[in-house]
Amino acid sequence: MFKSVNWKRFPRDFLTIQLGFAVYGLAIGLMIQANLGTGPWAVLAVALADLAGTTPGTMVVLSGLLVLGAAVALKERIGWGTISNILFIGPWLDLFLLVIPSINDQIFLQLGMLFLAMAMIGAASALYIGVDAGAGPRDSLMLAVRRVSGWSLRLTRGVIETAVFLVGWLLGGPAGVGTLLFAVLIGPFVQAGFRLFHVQA
């Protein structure tokens, strides 16, 4: 269930994973500040943050712990990279939210931010999964459901993102046309990222 640590590669792997986490946090921040509706997980994180009176990054950490439990229940292997994902993406997100301006009434810039964020998430996912230190909690769930169901990576990611969106929207998260675009297109972006970095799911 737990991946062993390759200590010879650990310094390089840690830097690679941190790059992936930073890019992922930046991507989420771009989506939130684009104000077109965030990705489903961010819809949920922002909704929960508003309800709890805390930051989206904090809720990313807490929700990551819950999702990890589901992935472990489906017998997905985890490692130090899985725990690092939970601990670091949220703080990166909160940092970028402090420096990225909120954009309104500039539709082409907002759409550009959204599509850039999706491409960055695809690349970031491949970067830290490719280290093979254990996927993040959400990616672990995606991989576990894909393994159990036999669905494609594209379909699996799309189904999970759509379900999370519905929960976040019902809780009052910042859903919009961007959320719908994200739910439909993130699967192909992630699959493209895996192919770009030659990562096997």
Order of alpha helices (4+ residues) and beta strands (2+ residues): alpha-alpha-alpha-alpha-alpha-alpha-alpha-alpha
